[in-house]
């Protein structure tokens, strides 16, 4: 029997989430923008979920903008701000180990005239706030640094980077897809101006996420999807009530105790010879391990019927080290022997 240990890629929707969503898929199906009583009922359910998510990060409900997921949220945060500066362009600071949706977004902006600095991490995959400070230019319009790396599990010093951004009056965005609900987040204490999150990383449904935008009612973000004025005009389209309710339920029901699979999986990993990547400041649910030899890899694969991510170690078609592993100094051979084992997430506390 195969054992799924790829939770950093996607979690299953929990029973509580599915139960919460079900009525909104069949019985209470009205458009939440409609003016009649059924529409208002759906709109109220969306507002309840919005308040739940906002409370989780110390934000106001009006600052939560629903999207289709973290990739869209990241695009809205970065392109939405950049498009406000199309006349003079500007400079963006990010890192070389961001999720591909960030890197590809920045590459697109470079192609139309923006300047982007990609900060290199140390050997553990951590970004230095001093490097962020040194990279600032007079025309820097945005700093975007993820909270937890999806391959290594490394926790970034977000509060310190937020301080740098605040002191220089530069908007600060973080991709929190791998940290939301797992670590304590307070957008005011951390000086976060925009934060991306995703439902299917926290036992919620696929196809739903959100972007926190500080003072969203007065935001200058240029929308990527124009519609009928939904989400304060920042993201058009009929609001998917069931998905939004499911996201809210996932936040409310996110586990606070260690799942049973943890101990068994960790004990199984410890039987092999490997190097643990990511340093000490990591989330315990993501293990990036480089086996010491091809023999250990073979023994591991033959012994364990685990569904784990190899795509995070190498590009499947070319067997080239991922951009994250290459950035922390792993060779192509080491990357080939590197696997990500990601366990069921739960609340870990302070970052």
C-alpha positions in Angstrom: 0.0 0.0 0.0 1.3 3.5 -0.9 1.7 6.0 1.9 1.1 9.6 1.0 3.9 11.9 2.4 3.7 14.8 -0.1 1.6 17.2 2.0 3.6 20.3 1.1 2.3 19.7 -2.4 -1.3 19.3 -1.4 -3.4 18.1 1.6 -6.7 16.3 1.4 -9.8 18.3 2.2 -10.9 17.4 5.7 -14.3 16.0 6.6 -15.1 19.2 8.5 -14.3 21.2 5.4 -16.4 19.0 3.1 -19.3 19.0 5.5 -19.2 22.8 5.7 -19.1 23.2 1.9 -21.8 20.7 0.9 -24.9 22.9 1.5 -23.4 25.7 -0.6 -22.9 23.4 -3.5 -26.5 22.3 -3.9 -29.1 23.9 -1.6 -27.7 27.4 -1.0 -26.4 28.0 -4.5 -27.5 31.6 -5.0 -25.1 34.2 -6.3 -23.7 36.1 -3.3 -23.9 39.3 -5.3 -27.7 39.0 -5.7 -29.9 41.3 -3.8 -32.5 38.8 -2.7 -32.5 36.9 0.6 -30.7 33.8 -0.8 -27.9 36.0 -2.1 -27.6 37.8 1.2 -27.3 34.4 3.0 -24.4 33.4 0.7 -22.8 36.8 1.1 -23.0 36.5 4.9 -21.3 33.1 4.8 -18.5 34.6 2.7 -18.1 37.4 5.2 -17.9 35.0 8.1 -15.1 33.1 6.4 -13.4 36.4 5.5 -13.4 37.4 9.2 -12.1 34.0 10.3 -9.1 34.3 7.9 -8.4 37.9 8.9 -8.4 37.1 12.6 -5.8 34.4 12.0 -3.3 36.9 10.8 -4.3 40.0 12.8 -6.0 41.7 9.8 -9.3 43.4 9.2 -11.9 41.4 7.2 -12.0 44.1 4.6 -8.3 43.4 3.9 -8.9 39.8 2.7 -9.3 39.5 -1.1 -10.3 36.0 -2.3 -8.5 34.5 -5.3 -8.2 31.1 -6.9 -5.1 30.2 -4.9 -1.6 31.4 -3.9 -0.3 31.6 -7.5 -3.0 34.1 -8.4 -2.5 36.0 -5.1 1.2 36.3 -5.8 0.5 37.5 -9.3 -2.0 40.1 -8.1 0.4 41.3 -5.4 3.4 41.7 -7.6 1.9 42.6 -11.0 -0.9 44.6 -9.4 1.7 46.8 -7.8 4.1 46.9 -10.7 1.3 47.9 -13.2 0.8 51.0 -11.1 4.4 52.0 -12.1 4.2 51.2 -15.8 5.2 54.7 -16.8 8.6 54.8 -14.9 8.9 51.1 -14.1 11.0 50.4 -11.0 13.0 47.9 -9.0 11.7 44.8 -7.2 13.6 42.7 -4.6 12.9 39.0 -4.3 14.9 35.8 -3.7 16.4 33.2 -6.0 14.5 30.4 -4.1 10.9 31.7 -4.4 8.1 29.5 -5.8 8.2 29.4 -9.6 5.0 31.5 -9.8 7.0 34.4 -8.2 10.1 33.9 -10.3 8.1 33.6 -13.5 6.1 36.7 -12.6 9.3 38.7 -12.0 10.8 37.4 -15.2 7.8 38.7 -17.1 8.1 42.1 -15.4 11.8 42.2 -16.4 10.8 41.6 -20.0 8.7 44.8 -20.0 11.3 47.0 -18.4 11.3 46.4 -14.6 14.6 45.7 -12.7 14.6 42.7 -10.3 17.2 41.7 -7.7 17.2 38.0 -6.8 18.8 37.6 -3.4 20.9 34.4 -2.8 20.3 32.4 0.4 22.9 31.0 2.7 23.6 27.2 2.6 20.6 26.6 4.8 18.3 28.5 2.4 17.8 31.5 4.6 17.7 35.1 3.4 19.6 37.8 5.3 17.8 41.0 6.2 21.1 42.8 5.7 21.2 41.6 2.1 17.6 42.9 1.7 18.8 46.3 3.1 21.8 46.4 0.8 19.7 45.6 -2.3 17.4 48.6 -1.8 17.6 51.3 -4.5 16.0 54.7 -4.8 13.4 53.3 -7.2 12.6 50.0 -5.3 8.8 49.6 -5.4 8.4 46.2 -3.7 10.1 43.6 -1.5 8.7 40.0 -1.8 10.2 37.2 0.3 8.4 33.9 1.1 7.8 32.9 4.7 8.6 29.2 4.5 10.5 27.6 1.6 8.4 24.8 0.0 11.4 22.5 -0.7 13.6 22.9 2.3 11.1 24.0 5.0 13.4 26.9 6.0 11.7 29.7 7.9 12.7 33.1 6.7 13.2 36.1 9.2 10.0 37.8 8.0 9.7 40.2 10.9 13.2 41.5 10.5 12.7 41.9 6.7 9.4 43.6 7.4 11.2 46.1 9.6 13.6 46.9 6.8 10.8 47.4 4.4 8.9 49.6 6.8 11.8 51.8 7.7 12.3 52.5 4.0 8.6 52.9 3.2 8.6 50.0 0.7 5.6 47.6 0.4 6.5 44.2 1.7 4.8 41.0 0.3 5.2 37.4 1.5 4.1 34.2 0.1 2.7 32.3 3.1 1.3 29.3 1.4 3.6 27.0 3.5 3.2 28.9 6.7 -0.4 30.0 7.0 -2.0 28.3 10.0 1.2 26.4 10.7 3.1 29.4 12.3 1.9 32.4 14.2 1.5 35.4 11.8 0.7 38.9 12.8 0.7 41.3 9.8 1.1 44.4 11.9 3.9 43.0 14.1 5.7 41.7 11.0 5.1 44.8 8.9 3.6 42.7 6.1 1.6 44.7 3.5 0.5 41.8 1.4 0.3 38.1 2.2 -0.7 35.2 -0.1 -2.3 32.0 1.2 -3.8 28.8 -0.3 -6.6 26.5 0.8 -5.3 23.1 -0.4 -2.2 23.4 1.8 -4.2 23.5 5.0 -6.8 20.7 4.4 -9.1 23.0 2.5 -10.3 22.7 -1.1 -8.2 23.3 -4.2 -9.1 26.4 -6.3 -9.4 28.9 -3.5 -6.9 31.2 -1.8 -6.6 34.8 -0.6 -4.4 37.9 -0.7 -4.2 40.0 2.4 -3.8 43.6 1.3 -3.2 46.3 3.9 -5.9 49.0 3.7 -7.4 47.2 0.7 -10.2 49.8 0.3 -7.5 52.4 -0.5 -5.2 50.0 -2.3 -3.6 51.1 -5.6 -3.2 47.6 -6.9 -4.2 47.2 -10.5 -6.6 44.3 -10.8 -5.7 41.4 -13.1 -9.3 40.2 -13.5 -11.9 42.9 -14.1 -15.4 42.1 -13.3 -18.5 43.3 -11.6 -16.8 45.0 -8.6 -16.4 41.9 -6.4 -13.6 41.9 -3.8 -13.5 45.7 -3.7 -12.9 45.7 -7.4 -9.5 44.0 -7.0 -10.6 40.6 -8.2 -13.6 40.3 -10.5 -15.8 37.2 -10.9 -18.7 35.5 -9.1 -17.5 34.6 -5.6 -17.3 30.8 -5.2 -19.3 30.5 -2.0 -18.7 26.8 -1.3 -14.9 27.1 -1.8 -14.7 30.3 0.4 -16.7 28.6 3.2 -14.4 25.6 2.8 -11.3 27.8 3.3 -12.8 29.4 6.4 -13.6 25.9 7.8 -10.1 24.8 7.1 -8.7 27.6 9.2 -11.2 27.0 12.0 -10.5 23.2 12.1 -6.7 23.2 11.4 -5.1 20.6 13.7 -3.2 21.8 16.7 -1.7 18.4 17.7 0.9 16.3 15.9 -0.7 13.7 13.5 0.0 10.0 14.2 1.9 9.6 11.0 4.7 11.8 12.3 6.5 9.4 14.6 6.3 6.4 12.3 7.6 8.3 9.3 10.4 10.0 11.2 11.6 6.7 12.7 11.6 5.2 9.2 13.7 8.0 7.8 16.3 7.6 10.6 17.2 4.1 9.4 19.1 5.6 6.4 22.3 7.6 5.9 21.4 11.1 4.8 22.1 14.8 5.2 19.2 17.0 6.3 19.0 20.2 4.3 17.5 23.5 5.5 19.3 24.1 8.8 17.7 24.2 12.2 15.2 26.9 11.6 12.7 24.8 9.6 9.1 23.7 9.9 9.1 20.1 11.2 6.6 18.9 8.6 9.0 19.4 5.7 12.2 17.2 5.4 14.6 17.7 2.6 17.1 14.8 2.8 20.1 14.0 0.6 21.0 10.4 0.7 24.7 9.6 1.1 24.8 7.0 -1.7 22.8 5.5 -4.6 22.6 2.4 -2.6 20.8 4.2 0.2 18.4 5.7 -2.4 17.7 2.2 -3.8 17.2 0.7 -0.4 14.9 3.5 0.6 12.7 3.2 -2.5 12.5 -0.6 -2.3 11.6 -0.5 1.4 9.0 2.3 1.5 6.0 2.6 -0.6 5.9 6.4 0.0 4.4 8.9 -2.3 6.9 11.7 -1.9 8.1 14.6 -4.1 11.1 14.1 -6.3 10.1 17.0 -8.6 11.4 19.4 -5.9 14.8 17.8 -6.1 15.3 17.5 -9.9 13.5 18.7 -13.0 11.9 15.4 -14.1 12.7 15.7 -17.8 16.3 17.0 -17.5 17.5 15.7 -14.1 18.9 19.1 -13.4 19.0 20.3 -9.8 16.0 22.5 -8.8 16.6 26.2 -8.5 16.3 25.9 -4.7 18.8 23.1 -4.3 21.2 24.7 -6.8 21.0 28.0 -4.8 22.0 26.3 -1.6 25.0 24.7 -3.3 23.9 21.2 -4.1 25.4 19.6 -7.2 23.3 17.8 -9.8 24.4 14.5 -8.4 23.4 15.5 -4.8 20.1 16.8 -6.1 19.4 13.5 -7.8 19.8 11.9 -4.3 17.6 14.5 -2.6 14.0 13.9 -1.7 11.3 16.0 0.0 9.3 14.1 2.6 6.4 16.3 3.8 4.3 15.2 6.7 0.7 16.2 7.6 0.9 19.8 8.8 -0.3 21.1 12.1 0.1 24.3 14.2 3.7 24.7 15.3 3.5 28.0 17.1 5.8 31.0 16.7 8.2 31.3 13.8 
